[in-house]
Amino acid sequence: MSNQEESQNGGTIVGSNVKLTGVLKDINDIIIHGKVEGEIESQKSVVISENASAKGPITADQIIISGSVNGSVTAHTKFELLPGGNVSGSITTKDLVIQSGALFNGKCIMIAGNEKNIEVKPDKEISKENTKETNYELE
Amino acid sequence: MYYYIFEPAKIVRESKWQKTIKEKLSEYQISGEYTIPSPARTIEEIIMIGLSKQYSTFVICGSDNFINKVISILINIYYKEPSYQIVIGLIPSNKDSLIAENLNFKNLDEICLALQQRFFTKFSIGHLEPNKFFFSPLLINQKENEKYIISTSNYQIFTYCYQIIIDSEMNLSIISKDKSSLLNKLSGFFVDHKQIATSISKFSHKKYVIRSEDGSKPVYRGSEVIAKTPISVTRIRNLLNIIVKRGNIKIVKNEKGD
């Protein structure tokens, strides 16, 4: 039986006093208040709350981040980076929201409705200051 | 006919309660053979007698500890060679029974009505290796946060917590005491419950190995200590046919009492 099949509850919550290493998969929502090192995958939503951190790829239908994430993020439907949130890595999503006060370092790939990938890169003039990677900081 | 296994009464009040139950069962026309374990006749022997008489409905009446104990023995005797024909009815006797709460039984009439209708559904059972089983949740409880390492086939959890609860469906809850200052706690209590909420973790997996870093910790099933850490727990899916209230959970089969 796969790990995804097992979860028949209301989802997974990683509390603030928990550090988890490994692969965390759930068909339901995953909420992280603590630390996770490894892959996170949900068929619904993943929420990285304030003071939480995740190191590794995250895949879900919807992803909301107000904590810190180091790794690639794939949100099939919507990605939201809230104030205080910090993402270092690539974002792949259909619908992107980055609120003022959030920090995003990396590249973003927008998936169009016809599933054709559109890579969003900064203008050359802007990226002169950031030679290797893109730095977006919204205030 | 139902085969009833009653917990031996320790005090007069329990005897009276059992008498009330028997009267109620007669009222609902579901009386059967009543048995009580004793030093002369153990639970194992009583179960063997019931099986040899080919009873198909065993009703266990007593505290959560007693119910868990009988279920554990029943599984060891009967369900190891699965025939899946036995149906189990439960009459929890203690007021704060988690089993009654899980089955949504509010009073004796509801229990008797459920027994009379004999609607049952399959329940998973927790298996505490090597040979113990649990229907009501397992609990590891300490006064203060202690360090635990919980392993599954997919991930490892490192946590400081004071309470770990595992139910028979292998839903794991980890509860930590918030280390923030008293002022923060108070303000958190009056303003919102965010602090409290973040100190609770919930997981679901098929098997857990739980170790404590600071020596062995007792593992409770109800009020009874049944093991000490480290423990390995797993789920046996849909093992027991347990009588439930009509319309409660999903109904697998509907049979009239024999």
Interface residues (C-beta under 8 A of the other chain):
Chain A: M1 N3 E6 S7 Q8 N9 G10 G11 T12 I13 V14 G15 S16 N17 V18 K19 L20 T21 G22 V23 L24 K25 D26 H33 G34 G38 S49
Chain B: N145 T152 S153 N154 Y155 Q156 I157 F158 T159 Y160 C161 E169 M170 N171 I174 S176 T198 S199 I200 S201 K202 F203 S204 H205 K206
